[in-house]
Amino acid sequence: MSELAIYTLLKNAPAVSALAGARIYPLTAPTKVQTPYITYQRISGDRWRSCDGPTGTAQPRIQVDAYATTYAAAKALAKVIRKTLDGFIGTATTTEGPMRIGGISLETDQDLYEDDVDPKLYRVQMDFMVTHDE
């Protein structure tokens, strides 16, 4: 599961831990969680094929969001997330075993403001393409 690989890479990155601690959550964060924090989720999951059938390579799109109560804090967290993930090639050792990652690339990012929650939150939304062996 590529989501576990993303979680593992973020959890083990000292720069990410310095800002978000262990506050990295799948899909949504718990109510009243301390900021800043990170959420992640799989948006889509392409499987590569050849004329002979499946190649054994997948390329899901994983969304990673950085949340904070100030714009500067959300941008700072997003920057360390980007530096941790964008361009990564190697192995992520997850709870389900090692996953060989052929490459992670940042595809899109955007700044958002969540004014329907209390406290109001700034969010930087990033979509990464994760190429890996199945």
N, C-alpha and C positions, 0 to 999 in steps of 0.2 A: 504494500500500500504506500503510494507516494506521499500521502498525508503524514504517515508516521515518519518518513524520511525528513520531510520539512520540519516537523515538530522536533525531531532529534537534532537536526542541524541548528535550529534556533535555540533550543534548550542548552546546547553545549557551547554556544558562542559567548565568550566573556562579555563582549560589548552589548549584546542583547540582554544578558542577565543583569548587567549593571543598570540598565534602564527599566526593564520590565520584570526582573526577578524571574519567578517561575510562573508568571501570569500569562500563559499561552494556552488557548482553549480552542477545541474544535467547534465550529459553527457559531456558537454564541458564548458570551461570558456570563458567569453567575450574576445575579442581582446584587447591586451595591459593591461590586468588586473595586478594589483600589486601582487607580490609574497611575501610570500608563499600563496598557495591556495589549495583547495580540490575540486575534482570532484567525483561524485558517479553515478552508474548506475546498473540496474538489468541485470544480465548476463543470468540467467535461473530461472525458477519458478516451482519447483516440488510441487504437491499437493498429500498429503498422502491419501491412500485408504485402505480399509479393504475389506473383502469378502462381507460386507453389503453395500459397496459404499464409498462415500467420508467421511473422518473422521472430516473434518473441520479444519485440520491443513495444513499449507503450509510451505515449506522450500526453499525459493529462495536463489540464490547466488548473493550477492551484491558486486560489485567491488568498492573500494574506493582508489583513487589515491592522493598522497601528492606531490605537485610540489613546487620547489624552485630553486633559481639560484645557490645555493651551495649544495653539497652533504650533508654536515653536517646539513643544515637547512631542507632539505627534510627528512633526517633520524630522526631529532628531531620531526618534525611534524608527521611523521608516527608512532613514538613511543607513542605520546599522543593519536593519533587516536586508536591505538591498545589497549592501557590501558583503553580507554573510552568504546570501543565496545566489545573486546574479553572477554567472560565470563559474559556479561550482561544478567540478568534475571529480568524481571519486566514489567512495563507499560511505554510506550512512548505515551505522549499526543500530537497528531498531529493536524493539521488544520481540519482533517476529523474525529477527535475524538480519544479516547484512543485505543491503540493496545497492547494486552497482548503478551509479547514476552517470549517464553519458554526458549530461549537461543540463544546467538550469539557466534559463534566460528570462529576464524581465520583459514582458510584452507590453503592458500598459500600466499606468498609474494615474490616480486622480485624487484631488483634495476634496473632502466633503465635510459638512457640518451637521451634526445631529442635534437639532434643537427641540426634538420631541421627547427627550429624556432629561432626567434630573440627576446629576448635573449635566449640563449641555456638553457635548463632546466634539472634538475635532477628530477626523478620521482620514488617514491616507490609505487608499485602497490600491493594492498592487496585484496584478495577475502575472504569474510565472508559468512558463512551459517547462515541464520536468520530463526529460527523456531518460528512460531507464529500462533495464531488462525486467521481464516479467518473472 
